[in-house]
Amino acid sequence: MVFRRLLAVLLHSPQLVERLSESRPIRRAAQLTAFALLQAQLRGQDAARRLRGLTAGPASSLGRRAARFKDTFTQELRRGLRERPRSPPGSQRGPGANP
């Protein structure tokens, strides 16, 4: 508790904060942070550019593929529902079933 209070008092001292900001470890940490942020930004922009390239392909091939996926999924779902095993009459539990 005392350590936390002492640290808070020291960090609110403008002279100490300025001296720390001029120290080599703090400057190096700031450089590494800036480098990591810049690299992440560049990679994000590159990924967005590639994604835009995919969607702007020949005659919107991504749209055609999405539509084909939807159609195939719907067909398979319907076939699965038709082919599922039925339970015998009277074995269903529901609001009107006797316990």
Buried (B, 14 or more C-beta within 10 A) or exposed (E): EEEEEEEEEEEEEEEEEEEBEEEEEEEEEEEEEEEEEEEEEEEEEEEEEEEEEEEEEEEEEEEEEEEEEEEEEEEEEEEEEEEEEEEEEEEEEEEEEEE
